[in-house]
Amino acid sequence: MIHPIIKRSLDKAMSYDDYTVLMNALVENDATTGTEQTEALVAYTKLNARRMKRWDKTLKITSEAQQSITGISKKITWLVITESWCGDAAHVVPVLNKLSELNDNIDFKIVLRDENLELMDMFLTNGGRAIAKLIIIDNETGQVLNTFGPRPSKATALVNNYKAKHGALTPEFKEDLQLWYNKDKGQNTIEDIALILQELQLEMCV
C-alpha cells in the first residue's frame, strides 16, 4: 500500500512538460519556486532554464543504458523532488526525464520541495533536504523500490571529498562542479540509473 504522504504528493505532481512551462513562466516574471524570492535565486532559475533546454536538445544515451531502461516491464513511477533554483537539479532532472521517455512503463512526475516538506523529510540525504531526489515507486504495491540523488555518484564523491578537506563548499568549488556537469554531459547520471534498474530487474527475477 502506498504511503499516504507519497500519495498526496503524487496527486498534485506535474509532468516534465508542465515543469518546463513553469520554468519559462518564472523566467518571464523574474521569479523562482520555493519559499524565498531573492535576486540570487531568480538568477539561478534563469540560468537553470537555459541548462535544461540545452540538455533536452543535446543529451545522448548509450545503447547499453537504453537496454536497462527498456528492460523494465513493471509499471513504476519516478517521482522527483526539486526546485527551479537548484543547480544540480537543472543537470539531473532533464536526464531522468529523457530516460523515462524510453519506456512507457515509467510514469515521470515532479513535485516542488518546499510544497512537499513531509515527502522531502522521508528522503533526507545525510539529514538534509538535498535535491534533486528521485523516488522510484512500484505502481502496483506502492512500495518505494529505490531512490537516487541529489547528485550522480561521481559528483557526490567530489562534493564529499571537498567538504572533508575544506569543511564547506566554496563558490569556486560550485563553479568547478558546474564545469564537471558540463563535461560529463549527463553520463554519470545515466550510468547510476542504469545500475539501479539492473538491480531491480534482478530482484524481479528472484
Long-range contacts (C-beta under 8 A, 24 or more apart in sequence): 1-141, 1-142, 2-137, 2-141, 2-142, 3-122, 3-142, 3-144, 5-118, 5-119, 5-122, 6-79, 6-119, 6-122, 6-135, 6-137, 6-142, 6-144, 7-142, 8-118, 8-119, 9-79, 9-111, 9-116, 9-119, 10-77, 10-79, 10-109, 10-137, 12-111, 12-115, 13-79, 13-109, 13-110, 13-111, 14-109, 14-110, 14-111, 15-108, 15-109, 15-110, 16-93, 16-97, 16-100, 16-108, 16-110, 18-110, 19-82, 19-93, 19-110, 20-52, 20-56, 22-84, 23-48, 23-49, 23-52, 23-84, 24-49, 26-84, 32-83, 32-84, 32-85, 33-83, 33-84, 33-85, 33-112, 33-114, 34-83, 34-84, 34-85, 34-112, 34-113, 34-114, 35-114, 41-85, 42-85, 44-84, 44-85, 44-86, 44-87, 45-84, 45-85, 47-87, 47-90, 48-84, 48-85, 48-86, 48-87, 48-89, 48-90, 49-84, 49-90, 51-87, 51-90, 51-91, 51-94, 52-90, 52-93, 52-94, 55-91, 55-94, 55-95, 55-98, 55-186, 56-94, 56-98, 58-185, 59-94, 59-95, 59-98, 59-185, 59-186, 60-185, 61-98, 61-99, 61-102, 61-190, 62-187, 62-190, 64-194, 65-99, 65-190, 65-191, 65-193, 65-194, 66-102, 68-193, 68-194, 68-195, 68-197, 68-198, 68-201, 69-99, 69-100, 69-102, 69-103, 69-106, 69-193, 69-194, 69-197, 70-102, 70-103, 71-197, 71-201, 72-103, 72-105, 72-106, 72-197, 72-200, 72-201, 73-105, 73-204, 74-105, 74-138, 74-139, 74-140, 74-200, 74-204, 75-105, 75-107, 75-138, 75-139, 75-140, 76-105, 76-106, 76-107, 76-136, 76-137, 76-138, 76-139, 76-145, 77-106, 77-107, 77-108, 77-109, 77-136, 77-137, 77-139, 78-106, 78-107, 78-108, 78-109, 78-134, 78-135, 78-136, 78-137, 79-109, 79-110, 79-111, 79-134, 79-135, 79-137, 80-108, 80-109, 80-110, 80-111, 80-132, 80-133, 80-134, 80-135, 81-111, 81-112, 81-113, 81-116, 81-119, 81-120, 81-123, 81-131, 81-132, 81-133, 81-135, 82-110, 82-111, 82-112, 82-113, 82-131, 82-132, 82-133, 83-112, 83-113, 83-114, 83-131, 86-131, 86-132, 87-174, 87-177, 87-178, 88-131, 88-132, 88-150, 88-151, 88-155, 88-177, 88-181, 89-131, 89-132, 89-150, 91-181, 91-186, 91-189, 92-132, 92-149, 92-150, 92-151, 92-152, 92-189, 93-132, 94-186, 95-186, 95-189, 95-190, 95-193, 96-132, 96-134, 96-189, 96-193, 98-186, 99-190, 99-193, 107-139, 123-147, 125-149, 125-150, 134-193, 136-196, 136-200, 145-200, 146-196, 146-199, 146-200, 148-192, 148-193, 148-196, 152-184, 152-188, 152-189, 152-191, 152-192, 153-188, 153-191, 153-192, 154-180, 154-184, 154-188, 155-180, 155-181, 155-184, 155-188
